[in-house]
Amino acid sequence: MKSIIKIGVIVIVAVMLAAVIPAGCGEEEEVITLSFSSWEGGPDDTPMTRLKTFWADEVERQTDGRVKVEFYWGGQLASAAEDLALIETGGADIAGIAAGYYGSEIPLHASASQLPWLIEDPEDVNPLMWELYDEVPALVDEAEEHNFIVMCFGWAGPYFIHGKNPILSLDDLNGKKIRGWGSYLPVVYEAIGATSVSVVYAEKYGAFQTGLLDIELSDLGAFRGAKLYEILKHTSLANLGTFQASGIYMNLDRFNSLPEDIQDIMLDVGRNLCTERVYEIAPEIFEEDREYLEDQGVTIHEFPAAEMAEWKDRTGDLLELWVDNMEAIGLGSEAEQMADVYRDYLGI
């Protein structure tokens, strides 16, 4: 009889424990590892690589380690000009997309990556781009067409010019080969008698050694990351603006396969915390990079305001030119919508 009572007590306890202990308790939850292709050289290479690693670390923290991001730096999986195809096909889960290289494939996304003097401050890039996403549905359509979803819009800038000799006037740029991309920097350069040459990040150093390029256009961080200060000893603070560059784009199929709570965390970190992070680090990084370059023997020059005004005047209205070009490929109304947001947000 006692043994029957004992068995009954054991059964009751077992049932009670089953009720309070969650299913799967004691089993480790499977870790989701996401591959991230980046053409930049490493986590401290540029301001955007710091934002990428911040996003990845924060996602891992907020998911309690359920998500880990594995970076492939230095174009191990694809170059800056190949990352979009890599993401579309699922060759990587995530990539740092420099949209300016893809003016034909994603022309609406590329606008803020191609237009000089459009955005002046790094702090404006993320909130402006998200406002565009909220106001212009065609941007989401374009992303879905190419099977990606944006986690965070990156920034690069302000963009300055760097050379072997001081650059203090437009005459100093006449006849020079300047690194460029897209359809609009060539217009800017042609206005002063210079030529645009497209060279991807990993090949810049060699291009200056061989004479393919004379002048670099980049922010101080990318100039530092590419170690161009070893051969270009003069930086002119001729501000051509801040570009939307190397944002965090994810393969849409892979994103949709993730649990909903993880999707929400990834989007929230990208849209909100990354935006706040830019406010924190952009000014700090600018001063840090400037000090580093001066320590490496780079002389930093101011560029005369009158020369910059003349340059802009010769170039004309690039935003209007972009709208005209979009109209020519059947995206006129979408481009007009975007231009209105740009003008309202930036006060131009």
Rosetta silent file (secondary structure, phi, psi, omega in degrees, C-alpha in Angstrom):
SEQUENCE: MKSIIKIGVIVIVAVMLAAVIPAGCGEEEEVITLSFSSWEGGPDDTPMTRLKTFWADEVERQTDGRVKVEFYWGGQLASAAEDLALIETGGADIAGIAAGYYGSEIPLHASASQLPWLIEDPEDVNPLMWELYDEVPALVDEAEEHNFIVMCFGWAGPYFIHGKNPILSLDDLNGKKIRGWGSYLPVVYEAIGATSVSVVYAEKYGAFQTGLLDIELSDLGAFRGAKLYEILKHTSLANLGTFQASGIYMNLDRFNSLPEDIQDIMLDVGRNLCTERVYEIAPEIFEEDREYLEDQGVTIHEFPAAEMAEWKDRTGDLLELWVDNMEAIGLGSEAEQMADVYRDYLGI
SCORE:     score description
SCORE:     0.000 S_00000001
   1 L     0.000  -42.868 -179.791    0.000    0.000    0.000 S_00000001
   2 H   -60.734  -39.664 -178.253    2.846    2.350    0.940 S_00000001
   3 H   -66.635  -34.404  177.972    4.499    1.752   -2.409 S_00000001
   4 H   -65.559  -43.170  177.869    1.288    2.632   -4.241 S_00000001
   5 H   -60.947  -41.853  179.350    1.051    5.903   -2.286 S_00000001
   6 H   -59.278  -45.499 -179.259    4.697    6.621   -3.090 S_00000001
   7 H   -62.866  -40.360  179.521    4.108    6.118   -6.790 S_00000001
   8 H   -62.005  -41.751  178.775    1.052    8.349   -6.648 S_00000001
   9 H   -63.991  -42.159 -179.988    3.039   11.150   -5.014 S_00000001
  10 H   -62.095  -43.157  179.810    5.805   10.851   -7.610 S_00000001
  11 H   -62.019  -45.074  179.765    3.291   11.064  -10.451 S_00000001
  12 H   -60.233  -44.809  179.645    1.634   14.156   -8.936 S_00000001
  13 H   -62.885  -41.071 -179.609    5.013   15.882   -8.488 S_00000001
  14 H   -62.923  -41.260  178.598    6.010   15.013  -12.041 S_00000001
  15 H   -64.616  -42.110  179.134    2.795   16.499  -13.396 S_00000001
  16 H   -62.831  -41.755  179.571    3.284   19.665  -11.342 S_00000001
  17 H   -65.589  -39.474  178.981    6.846   20.052  -12.585 S_00000001
  18 H   -62.314  -30.558 -178.379    5.756   19.547  -16.160 S_00000001
  19 H   -73.909  -30.981 -174.315    3.261   22.363  -15.716 S_00000001
  20 H  -101.049  -18.849 -179.202    5.805   24.898  -14.448 S_00000001
  21 L   -94.433  121.936 -177.865    8.914   23.955  -16.424 S_00000001
  22 L   -61.259  146.712  176.517    8.814   25.314  -20.007 S_00000001
  23 L   -59.658  137.736  178.717    9.086   22.847  -22.846 S_00000001
  24 L    83.113    1.450  179.885   12.658   22.538  -24.049 S_00000001
  25 L   -60.441  136.625 -179.081   14.070   23.831  -20.741 S_00000001
  26 L    96.503  -18.036  176.839   17.638   22.733  -20.370 S_00000001
  27 L   -94.818  136.597  178.062   18.146   22.642  -24.124 S_00000001
  28 L   -75.085  133.020  178.239   20.236   25.399  -25.702 S_00000001
  29 L   -71.957  140.951 -177.425   18.346   27.411  -28.297 S_00000001
  30 L   -63.076  132.600  178.822   19.887   27.240  -31.750 S_00000001
  31 L   -84.038  131.749  177.410   22.100   30.211  -32.562 S_00000001
  32 E   -92.698  116.666  179.261   21.319   31.958  -35.850 S_00000001
  33 E  -103.422  126.267 -178.603   24.544   32.950  -37.613 S_00000001
  34 E  -112.116  130.603  178.153   24.279   35.601  -40.306 S_00000001
  35 E   -86.191  138.287 -175.906   27.024   36.220  -42.857 S_00000001
  36 E  -128.475  112.283  178.506   27.905   39.867  -43.523 S_00000001
  37 E   -90.151  127.049  177.816   29.903   40.831  -46.623 S_00000001
  38 L  -134.896  130.362  178.474   31.816   44.109  -46.379 S_00000001
  39 L   -76.863  -16.481  178.391   34.173   45.607  -48.922 S_00000001
  40 L   -71.444  160.465 -170.451   35.837   47.706  -46.209 S_00000001
  41 L   -73.664  -25.593 -177.437   39.046   46.431  -44.691 S_00000001
  42 L   178.797  178.896 -172.813   37.990   45.806  -41.090 S_00000001
  43 L   -62.432  -23.572 -179.798   35.883   46.877  -38.109 S_00000001
  44 L  -110.738   17.426 -171.162   37.799   50.129  -37.587 S_00000001
  45 L   -71.369  -44.297 -177.634   38.378   50.884  -41.268 S_00000001
  46 L  -140.555  167.379  174.758   35.783   53.619  -41.831 S_00000001
  47 H   -55.060  -36.874 -177.645   33.049   55.381  -39.849 S_00000001
  48 H   -70.858  -30.618  178.363   30.494   53.021  -41.408 S_00000001
  49 H   -65.891  -31.457  177.197   32.326   49.877  -40.317 S_00000001
  50 H   -68.509  -34.945  177.937   31.974   51.105  -36.747 S_00000001
  51 H   -71.545  -36.336  178.165   28.240   51.523  -37.290 S_00000001
  52 H   -63.199  -47.066 -178.940   28.002   48.040  -38.809 S_00000001
  53 H   -68.973  -32.795  174.513   29.734   46.408  -35.871 S_00000001
  54 H   -61.426  -46.731  179.065   27.601   48.451  -33.461 S_00000001
  55 H   -58.781  -47.312 -178.283   24.448   47.157  -35.184 S_00000001
  56 H   -63.234  -45.001 -179.253   25.697   43.558  -35.081 S_00000001
  57 H   -64.874  -39.332 -178.193   26.772   43.734  -31.427 S_00000001
  58 H   -69.890  -38.656  176.332   23.505   45.367  -30.377 S_00000001
  59 H   -63.072  -43.552  177.565   21.404   42.771  -32.211 S_00000001
  60 H   -61.390  -42.230 -179.464   23.371   40.001  -30.511 S_00000001
  61 H   -65.210  -47.176 -175.868   22.908   41.662  -27.128 S_00000001
  62 H   -71.556  -21.723  176.710   19.190   42.289  -27.512 S_00000001
  63 L   -95.152   10.769 -179.496   18.538   38.739  -28.740 S_00000001
  64 L    54.591   39.214  176.192   20.490   37.299  -25.787 S_00000001
  65 L    80.872    5.163  178.485   22.981   35.722  -28.150 S_00000001
  66 L   -70.631  -22.925  178.230   20.372   34.015  -30.349 S_00000001
  67 E  -121.806  130.503  174.374   21.774   35.948  -33.336 S_00000001
  68 E  -127.234  141.967 -179.392   25.445   36.262  -34.188 S_00000001
  69 E  -110.714  126.372  179.866   26.876   38.121  -37.174 S_00000001
  70 E  -106.598  113.341 -176.230   29.964   36.790  -38.908 S_00000001
  71 E   -85.714  141.596  171.735   31.788   39.484  -40.881 S_00000001
  72 E  -119.959   96.930 -173.181   33.738   38.861  -44.083 S_00000001
  73 L   -85.733  166.120  170.535   35.879   41.979  -44.448 S_00000001
  74 L    67.837   27.921  178.004   37.958   43.266  -47.312 S_00000001
  75 L    68.390   28.951  179.142   35.748   41.989  -50.135 S_00000001
  76 L   -59.815  -35.651 -178.215   36.304   38.313  -49.275 S_00000001
  77 L   -99.042  -31.858 -178.306   32.881   37.449  -50.708 S_00000001
  78 L  -167.118  155.307  175.395   32.353   40.304  -53.169 S_00000001
  79 L   -81.712  173.598  178.861   33.640   43.733  -54.130 S_00000001
  80 L   -59.729  -28.710 -179.313   31.687   46.936  -53.546 S_00000001
  81 L   -87.802   -1.043 -177.557   30.404   46.662  -57.116 S_00000001
  82 L  -117.378   -9.487 -172.055   29.270   43.046  -56.656 S_00000001
  83 H   -64.366  -32.513 -178.944   27.559   43.085  -53.259 S_00000001
  84 H   -63.423  -45.269  177.675   24.058   43.814  -54.570 S_00000001
  85 H   -63.136  -36.886  178.431   24.035   40.656  -56.714 S_00000001
  86 H   -60.692  -44.191 -179.610   25.438   38.738  -53.748 S_00000001
  87 H   -70.412  -42.904 -179.449   22.541   39.838  -51.558 S_00000001
  88 H   -56.098  -41.595 -174.374   19.876   39.298  -54.235 S_00000001
  89 H   -90.673   -4.163 -179.244   20.912   35.698  -54.727 S_00000001
  90 L    80.634   17.965  176.478   21.512   34.898  -51.052 S_00000001
  91 L   -65.255  -23.481  170.098   25.271   34.497  -51.461 S_00000001
  92 L  -143.086  156.986  179.631   25.477   36.345  -48.138 S_00000001
  93 L   -76.066  -36.644 -174.373   22.776   37.196  -45.633 S_00000001
  94 E  -139.662  151.358  173.866   23.825   40.839  -45.271 S_00000001
  95 E  -148.074  154.160  172.312   26.090   43.248  -47.116 S_00000001
  96 E   -86.370   97.684 -173.334   27.324   46.798  -46.824 S_00000001
  97 E   -88.830  119.467  171.538   25.792   48.188  -50.003 S_00000001
  98 L   -88.607   91.976 -169.806   27.363   51.295  -51.505 S_00000001
  99 H   -59.764  -24.298 -179.369   24.236   52.275  -53.448 S_00000001
 100 H   -61.268  -21.059  177.401   26.124   54.796  -55.563 S_00000001
 101 H   -79.109   -8.486 -171.524   27.625   51.925  -57.545 S_00000001
 102 H  -123.130   46.717 -179.728   24.154   50.764  -58.571 S_00000001
 103 L   -62.975  -26.837  178.776   22.557   53.752  -60.247 S_00000001
 104 L   -82.828  -39.584 -175.666   21.125   51.508  -62.972 S_00000001
 105 L   -78.860  -45.647 -177.923   19.843   48.720  -60.726 S_00000001
 106 L  -129.789   68.137 -171.818   18.440   50.722  -57.788 S_00000001
 107 H   -62.192  -30.785 -179.713   18.257   54.316  -59.073 S_00000001
 108 H   -72.444  -43.205  177.152   15.967   55.594  -56.302 S_00000001
 109 H   -65.580  -31.649 -174.421   18.179   54.253  -53.513 S_00000001
 110 H   -75.508  -13.658 -173.152   21.270   55.554  -55.316 S_00000001
 111 H   -55.305  -49.670 -177.374   20.123   59.185  -55.377 S_00000001
 112 H   -76.392   -5.109  177.324   21.580   60.142  -51.984 S_00000001
 113 H   -99.527   -6.831 -174.261   24.738   58.195  -52.821 S_00000001
 114 H  -119.311  -19.279 -169.898   25.425   60.015  -56.062 S_00000001
 115 L   -96.602  106.709  176.046   24.430   63.661  -55.644 S_00000001
 116 L   -62.907  151.593  174.945   27.163   65.995  -54.326 S_00000001
 117 L    66.130    6.430 -179.838   26.142   68.915  -52.121 S_00000001
 118 L   -76.806  -55.042  179.855   22.708   67.389  -51.446 S_00000001
 119 E  -109.272  127.716 -176.210   23.245   66.343  -47.803 S_00000001
 120 L   -92.962  -41.543 -171.767   25.706   68.362  -45.766 S_00000001
 121 L  -109.854  136.794  176.949   25.773   66.689  -42.341 S_00000001
 122 H   -55.003  -34.747 -176.786   26.221   62.970  -41.493 S_00000001
 123 H   -64.243  -17.665 -178.273   23.539   63.272  -38.816 S_00000001
 124 H   -85.828  -18.076 -169.498   20.907   63.938  -41.494 S_00000001
 125 H   -62.253  -57.240 -175.345   21.433   60.780  -43.540 S_00000001
 126 H   -62.902  -51.933 -179.989   19.545   58.153  -41.520 S_00000001
 127 H   -61.860  -36.004  178.319   16.506   60.234  -40.493 S_00000001
 128 H   -65.509  -45.736 -178.959   16.209   61.672  -43.997 S_00000001
 129 H   -64.827  -37.602  178.023   16.387   58.270  -45.676 S_00000001
 130 H   -69.789  -33.374  175.075   13.786   56.807  -43.309 S_00000001
 131 H   -64.861  -39.802  175.372   11.509   59.760  -44.011 S_00000001
 132 H   -60.593  -42.907  178.775   11.886   59.018  -47.711 S_00000001
 133 H   -60.999  -38.804 -179.342   10.979   55.380  -47.011 S_00000001
 134 H   -71.026  -32.559 -172.858    7.864   56.484  -45.135 S_00000001
 135 H   -96.417  -20.878 -173.352    6.776   58.947  -47.825 S_00000001
 136 L  -124.837   93.156 -178.026    7.763   57.189  -51.063 S_00000001
 137 H   -57.900  -23.892 -178.672    6.456   53.578  -51.370 S_00000001
 138 H   -61.498  -25.707  177.350    8.438   53.119  -54.581 S_00000001
 139 H   -66.083  -43.459  178.004   11.615   52.790  -52.501 S_00000001
 140 H   -65.107  -41.009  178.691   10.227   49.727  -50.721 S_00000001
 141 H   -60.310  -42.223  179.908    9.066   48.336  -54.064 S_00000001
 142 H   -63.324  -40.361  178.427   12.554   48.793  -55.498 S_00000001
 143 H   -64.195  -45.623 -178.862   14.079   46.965  -52.534 S_00000001
 144 H   -64.909  -35.332  177.973   11.639   44.066  -52.814 S_00000001
 145 H   -60.485  -32.068 -179.954   12.284   43.813  -56.540 S_00000001
 146 L  -104.239   15.923  170.269   15.945   43.202  -55.729 S_00000001
 147 L    60.333   41.876  173.823   15.175   40.921  -52.778 S_00000001
 148 E  -136.469  162.493  173.189   16.603   43.048  -49.967 S_00000001
 149 E  -133.492  139.388 -175.929   15.427   44.938  -46.928 S_00000001
 150 E   -88.105  129.639  173.445   17.338   47.845  -45.387 S_00000001
 151 E   -91.111  -40.891 -175.534   18.384   47.601  -41.751 S_00000001
 152 E  -157.312  140.518  174.787   20.295   50.875  -41.595 S_00000001
 153 L   -93.192  125.464 -178.060   21.362   53.599  -44.006 S_00000001
 154 L   -85.678  172.033  177.362   25.044   54.307  -43.753 S_00000001
 155 E  -135.811  153.050  171.196   26.865   57.566  -44.164 S_00000001
 156 E  -143.816  123.574  179.024   30.177   58.721  -45.509 S_00000001
 157 L   147.077  177.887   -1.133   31.278   62.287  -45.248 S_00000001
 158 L   -62.214  150.016 -179.270   31.770   65.076  -45.372 S_00000001
 159 L   -92.759  128.607 -179.958   33.670   64.302  -48.581 S_00000001
 160 E  -122.162  175.017 -179.629   36.867   66.231  -49.232 S_00000001
 161 E  -112.255  141.816 -173.606   39.562   66.187  -51.910 S_00000001
 162 E  -132.844  137.468 -179.010   43.073   64.835  -51.388 S_00000001
 163 E  -150.610  179.198  178.614   46.147   65.108  -53.579 S_00000001
 164 L   -78.077  -22.417 -179.438   49.910   65.075  -53.749 S_00000001
 165 L  -125.274  161.672  178.732   49.975   68.887  -53.930 S_00000001
 166 L   -58.509  142.108  177.574   47.892   71.617  -52.259 S_00000001
 167 L  -120.459  100.954 -172.842   44.427   72.147  -53.786 S_00000001
 168 L  -121.833    0.042  179.692   43.403   75.742  -53.117 S_00000001
 169 L  -155.525  167.488  176.391   41.493   76.732  -56.248 S_00000001
 170 H   -65.516  -30.233  177.730   39.469   75.300  -59.114 S_00000001
 171 H   -61.554  -31.255  179.663   42.485   75.812  -61.347 S_00000001
 172 H   -68.171  -15.746 -179.792   44.351   73.269  -59.206 S_00000001
 173 L  -102.459  -13.326 -178.643   41.781   70.658  -60.292 S_00000001
 174 L   -60.682  127.577  178.470   41.671   71.526  -63.978 S_00000001
 175 L    83.153   -1.022 -176.547   42.887   68.609  -66.099 S_00000001
 176 L   -88.322  155.468  175.670   43.081   66.228  -63.140 S_00000001
 177 E   -99.991  113.741 -173.623   41.702   62.670  -62.894 S_00000001
 178 E  -112.792  137.373  178.486   39.505   62.504  -59.808 S_00000001
 179 E   -64.655  132.289  179.596   37.978   59.366  -58.336 S_00000001
 180 L  -149.059 -177.398  178.800   34.229   59.340  -58.900 S_00000001
 181 L  -160.990  164.454  175.139   31.198   57.121  -59.409 S_00000001
 182 L    70.670 -163.858 -173.940   27.697   57.297  -60.765 S_00000001
 183 L  -101.568   -8.039 -168.657   26.319   59.812  -63.254 S_00000001
 184 L  -110.706  -30.561  172.847   26.624   63.077  -61.339 S_00000001
 185 H   -62.600  -37.786  174.438   30.194   63.410  -60.113 S_00000001
 186 H   -56.849  -35.731  177.767   31.327   63.403  -63.776 S_00000001
 187 H   -65.299  -42.934 -179.557   29.083   66.462  -64.281 S_00000001
 188 H   -62.891  -42.986 -177.977   30.636   68.142  -61.242 S_00000001
 189 H   -72.163  -41.743 -179.319   34.159   67.426  -62.439 S_00000001
 190 H   -60.986  -28.774 -179.673   33.554   68.374  -66.066 S_00000001
 191 L   -63.843  -20.691 -179.946   32.348   71.793  -64.888 S_00000001
 192 L  -118.337   14.561  176.111   35.917   72.575  -63.789 S_00000001
 193 L    81.277   18.602  178.167   37.790   70.742  -66.542 S_00000001
 194 L  -105.080  170.062 -177.234   38.524   67.569  -64.581 S_00000001
 195 E  -121.145  138.675  177.370   37.782   63.922  -65.431 S_00000001
 196 E   -90.598  131.230  176.870   35.938   61.322  -63.343 S_00000001
 197 E  -126.315  122.837 -178.012   37.563   57.887  -62.992 S_00000001
 198 L   -88.364  119.105  178.740   35.656   55.093  -61.235 S_00000001
 199 L  -137.123  128.545 -178.832   37.869   52.925  -59.020 S_00000001
 200 L   -73.110  161.706 -171.796   36.551   50.665  -56.254 S_00000001
 201 H   -50.798  -48.363 -173.126   37.809   51.045  -52.700 S_00000001
 202 H   -67.954  -16.997 -175.087   40.235   48.114  -52.698 S_00000001
 203 H  -106.416    3.061 -175.250   41.990   49.332  -55.861 S_00000001
 204 H   -63.261  -46.248 -174.208   42.422   53.009  -54.976 S_00000001
 205 H   -56.924  -48.642 -179.558   45.932   52.798  -53.561 S_00000001
 206 H   -64.772  -31.837 -179.324   47.322   51.129  -56.678 S_00000001
 207 H   -64.976  -32.549  176.866   45.501   53.578  -58.936 S_00000001
 208 H   -77.314  -32.020  178.026   47.479   56.470  -57.448 S_00000001
 209 H   -68.216  -35.423 -177.282   50.716   54.560  -57.750 S_00000001
 210 H   -89.706   -9.395 -178.943   50.156   53.898  -61.462 S_00000001
 211 L    89.090    6.175  176.222   48.854   57.382  -62.289 S_00000001
 212 L   -64.337  -31.818  178.382   45.316   56.230  -63.088 S_00000001
 213 L  -123.082  148.357  173.149   44.151   58.774  -60.479 S_00000001
 214 L  -109.493  -36.728 -172.252   45.446   62.205  -59.466 S_00000001
 215 E  -130.200  135.838  175.844   42.911   63.254  -56.841 S_00000001
 216 E   -98.725  140.877  170.649   40.950   61.302  -54.243 S_00000001
 217 E  -117.052  114.744  178.930   37.417   62.211  -53.165 S_00000001
 218 E  -167.943  167.203  171.678   36.481   60.677  -49.823 S_00000001
 219 L   -76.226  167.292 -176.305   35.752   61.386  -46.197 S_00000001
 220 H   -62.997  -35.238 -177.857   38.679   61.488  -43.800 S_00000001
 221 H   -66.334  -44.377  179.157   37.875   58.039  -42.397 S_00000001
 222 H   -69.555  -35.220  175.821   37.943   56.250  -45.756 S_00000001
 223 H   -61.126  -43.288  178.148   41.077   58.197  -46.742 S_00000001
 224 H   -67.641  -45.638 -176.670   42.686   56.986  -43.539 S_00000001
 225 H   -61.430  -35.218  179.145   41.366   53.425  -43.900 S_00000001
 226 L   -82.878   -2.161 -179.934   42.811   53.063  -47.401 S_00000001
 227 L    59.701   30.243  179.900   46.164   54.432  -46.135 S_00000001
 228 H   -71.181  -15.216  176.737   46.230   56.979  -48.932 S_00000001
 229 H   -62.153  -16.279  178.332   47.927   59.412  -46.558 S_00000001
 230 H   -70.240  -25.607 -177.611   51.134   57.529  -47.390 S_00000001
 231 L  -123.079  -19.770  177.950   51.151   59.007  -50.904 S_00000001
 232 L  -111.442  107.826 -170.254   48.699   61.941  -50.833 S_00000001
 233 L  -100.746    9.292 -179.551   49.995   64.510  -48.376 S_00000001
 234 E  -134.269  125.694  175.545   47.471   67.323  -48.901 S_00000001
 235 E  -115.706  130.284  176.808   43.784   67.395  -47.949 S_00000001
 236 E  -110.623  128.294 -177.750   41.578   70.303  -48.934 S_00000001
 237 E   -80.035   54.620  173.627   38.357   70.808  -46.975 S_00000001
 238 L   -87.655   94.612 -169.653   36.369   71.387  -50.158 S_00000001
 239 L   -76.649  108.796  175.976   33.151   69.874  -48.836 S_00000001
 240 L   -92.823    9.616  174.316   31.235   68.079  -51.604 S_00000001
 241 L   106.286  177.931  176.308   28.705   66.840  -49.073 S_00000001
 242 E  -108.648  137.116 -177.420   27.831   63.690  -47.169 S_00000001
 243 E  -110.139  148.875  169.033   26.681   60.617  -49.069 S_00000001
 244 E   -75.447  113.078 -171.518   24.403   57.750  -48.095 S_00000001
 245 L  -140.938  141.439  172.240   26.987   55.009  -48.291 S_00000001
 246 L    52.182   51.279  175.393   27.480   51.377  -47.358 S_00000001
 247 E   -70.645  170.560 -179.471   24.155   50.842  -45.633 S_00000001
 248 E   -95.767  104.765 -178.421   23.214   47.539  -44.016 S_00000001
 249 E  -111.055  137.487 -177.773   21.096   45.615  -46.563 S_00000001
 250 E  -122.212  143.045  175.187   19.783   42.101  -45.854 S_00000001
 251 E   -57.640  125.272 -172.972   18.530   39.371  -48.152 S_00000001
 252 H   -64.863  -39.597  179.151   14.737   39.584  -47.900 S_00000001
 253 H   -62.287  -42.171  179.913   14.127   35.818  -47.979 S_00000001
 254 H   -65.756  -42.227  178.356   16.581   35.295  -45.125 S_00000001
 255 H   -59.992  -45.605 -177.878   14.998   38.101  -43.121 S_00000001
 256 H   -67.020  -19.171  179.705   11.510   36.664  -43.611 S_00000001
 257 L   -80.939  -11.154 -175.676   12.721   33.267  -42.388 S_00000001
 258 L   -84.040  154.717  174.320   13.649   34.667  -38.966 S_00000001
 259 L   -56.972  147.696 -174.002   11.358   34.690  -35.905 S_00000001
 260 H   -61.118  -36.962 -178.380    9.227   37.817  -35.741 S_00000001
 261 H   -66.893  -32.980  177.213   10.722   39.052  -32.482 S_00000001
 262 H   -70.867  -41.255  175.442   14.211   38.903  -34.000 S_00000001
 263 H   -55.557  -46.115 -178.393   13.033   40.790  -37.086 S_00000001
 264 H   -61.763  -41.370  179.818   11.608   43.526  -34.843 S_00000001
 265 H   -64.371  -46.050 -177.625   14.862   43.839  -32.898 S_00000001
 266 H   -61.506  -42.251  179.900   16.998   44.060  -36.043 S_00000001
 267 H   -70.003  -40.157 -179.018   14.811   46.755  -37.570 S_00000001
 268 H   -65.591  -42.914  178.348   14.550   48.748  -34.359 S_00000001
 269 H   -61.262  -43.649 -178.097   18.310   48.726  -33.802 S_00000001
 270 H   -67.248  -43.987 -174.491   18.893   49.840  -37.393 S_00000001
 271 H   -80.119  -38.581 -172.744   16.283   52.560  -37.553 S_00000001
 272 H  -102.738  -58.173 -175.444   16.511   54.006  -34.063 S_00000001
 273 H   -68.252  -36.937  178.767   19.698   53.073  -32.207 S_00000001
 274 H   -66.334  -36.227  176.786   21.950   53.387  -35.279 S_00000001
 275 H   -62.496  -45.005  178.174   20.533   56.843  -35.952 S_00000001
 276 H   -63.535  -37.382 -177.645   21.292   57.870  -32.370 S_00000001
 277 H   -63.751  -37.784  178.297   24.736   56.315  -32.653 S_00000001
 278 H   -61.303  -43.217  177.819   25.623   58.497  -35.648 S_00000001
 279 H   -56.048  -36.786 -176.470   24.789   61.610  -33.606 S_00000001
 280 H   -75.011  -42.997 -167.684   27.220   60.369  -30.950 S_00000001
 281 H  -101.017  -20.162 -174.323   30.169   59.288  -33.050 S_00000001
 282 H   -58.897  -51.939  179.850   30.208   61.386  -36.250 S_00000001
 283 H   -64.234  -37.182 -178.822   31.788   64.548  -34.758 S_00000001
 284 H   -64.944  -43.721 -179.492   34.120   62.479  -32.602 S_00000001
 285 H   -65.675  -39.985  179.986   35.315   60.379  -35.562 S_00000001
 286 H   -58.113  -48.357 -178.710   35.894   63.464  -37.713 S_00000001
 287 H   -67.776  -38.778  179.234   38.234   65.020  -35.135 S_00000001
 288 H   -62.998  -44.531 -179.987   39.946   61.713  -34.442 S_00000001
 289 H   -67.451  -39.954  179.968   40.627   61.124  -38.155 S_00000001
 290 H   -62.036  -45.819  179.816   41.817   64.679  -38.706 S_00000001
 291 H   -62.758  -41.731 -179.962   44.294   64.430  -35.836 S_00000001
 292 H   -61.795  -46.168 -177.936   45.540   61.049  -37.066 S_00000001
 293 H   -64.423  -39.941  177.301   46.131   62.311  -40.603 S_00000001
 294 H   -63.932  -37.061  177.033   47.999   65.371  -39.383 S_00000001
 295 H   -65.047  -26.484  179.027   50.187   63.070  -37.283 S_00000001
 296 L   -87.107    5.945  175.969   50.938   61.138  -40.494 S_00000001
 297 L    92.633   12.067  177.644   52.227   64.307  -42.154 S_00000001
 298 L   -83.430  130.734  175.270   49.114   65.318  -44.078 S_00000001
 299 E   -92.976  127.254 -177.941   48.627   69.076  -44.382 S_00000001
 300 E  -104.902  124.253 -175.658   44.965   70.078  -44.163 S_00000001
 301 E  -112.350  147.079  168.279   43.944   73.208  -46.057 S_00000001
 302 E   -77.878  148.409  177.504   40.773   75.282  -46.052 S_00000001
 303 L  -107.444  126.927 -174.104   39.166   75.655  -49.471 S_00000001
 304 L   -56.049  132.731 -179.047   38.071   79.212  -50.315 S_00000001
 305 H   -60.094  -35.817 -179.666   34.305   79.720  -50.044 S_00000001
 306 H   -65.332  -36.141  178.265   34.296   81.829  -53.226 S_00000001
 307 H   -68.304  -40.951  178.660   35.870   78.963  -55.185 S_00000001
 308 H   -65.021  -41.121  178.508   33.279   76.504  -53.868 S_00000001
 309 H   -62.240  -40.287  177.822   30.438   78.887  -54.763 S_00000001
 310 H   -63.761  -40.866  179.547   31.852   79.213  -58.261 S_00000001
 311 H   -60.800  -48.243  179.561   32.086   75.421  -58.574 S_00000001
 312 H   -62.709  -39.859 -178.467   28.423   74.968  -57.588 S_00000001
 313 H   -64.598  -42.085  178.607   27.353   77.737  -59.935 S_00000001
 314 H   -66.050  -31.791 -175.177   29.138   76.160  -62.889 S_00000001
 315 H   -76.666  -41.581 -178.369   27.615   72.761  -62.100 S_00000001
 316 L    91.550 -171.859 -174.594   23.960   73.766  -61.830 S_00000001
 317 L   -83.163  101.320 -176.996   21.023   72.085  -60.029 S_00000001
 318 H   -71.929  -33.899  179.508   21.968   68.417  -59.673 S_00000001
 319 H   -64.364  -41.305  177.975   18.739   67.410  -57.942 S_00000001
 320 H   -66.330  -37.944  176.758   16.715   68.752  -60.860 S_00000001
 321 H   -62.506  -41.640  178.161   19.040   66.956  -63.273 S_00000001
 322 H   -62.034  -44.148  178.082   18.468   63.718  -61.347 S_00000001
 323 H   -59.331  -44.357  178.662   14.688   64.153  -61.552 S_00000001
 324 H   -60.031  -42.000 -179.747   14.954   64.705  -65.322 S_00000001
 325 H   -67.586  -36.747  177.161   17.058   61.564  -65.684 S_00000001
 326 H   -67.655  -36.824  177.678   14.581   59.525  -63.632 S_00000001
 327 H   -62.076  -35.694 -178.864   11.739   60.785  -65.792 S_00000001
 328 H   -66.498  -21.117  178.768   13.595   59.517  -68.839 S_00000001
 329 L  -110.339   17.739  173.904   13.486   55.970  -67.431 S_00000001
 330 L    85.939   15.963 -179.279    9.873   56.119  -66.299 S_00000001
 331 L  -118.291   29.150 -175.182   10.428   57.115  -62.663 S_00000001
 332 H   -62.123  -47.814 -177.473    9.547   60.791  -62.942 S_00000001
 333 H   -66.885  -38.365  178.045    6.680   60.912  -60.425 S_00000001
 334 H   -65.258  -41.186  179.205    8.615   58.841  -57.872 S_00000001
 335 H   -66.542  -38.088  177.456   11.660   61.088  -58.278 S_00000001
 336 H   -63.207  -40.862  176.145    9.523   64.203  -57.862 S_00000001
 337 H   -58.879  -46.898 -179.769    8.146   62.762  -54.617 S_00000001
 338 H   -64.715  -42.290 -179.856   11.657   62.130  -53.369 S_00000001
 339 H   -61.271  -37.952  177.933   12.886   65.561  -54.473 S_00000001
 340 H   -63.346  -40.494  177.839   10.047   67.194  -52.513 S_00000001
 341 H   -65.891  -44.250  177.593   11.107   65.300  -49.367 S_00000001
 342 H   -56.534  -48.233 -176.040   14.744   66.275  -49.930 S_00000001
 343 H   -65.246  -43.360 -178.378   13.825   69.945  -50.346 S_00000001
 344 H   -66.423  -45.085 -175.964   11.485   70.041  -47.347 S_00000001
 345 H   -69.562  -43.129 -173.674   13.842   68.184  -45.009 S_00000001
 346 H   -92.162   -9.611  179.421   17.042   69.961  -46.060 S_00000001
 347 L    67.227   41.107 -177.840   15.516   73.391  -46.679 S_00000001
 348 L  -112.119    0.000    0.000   16.912   73.662  -50.202 S_00000001
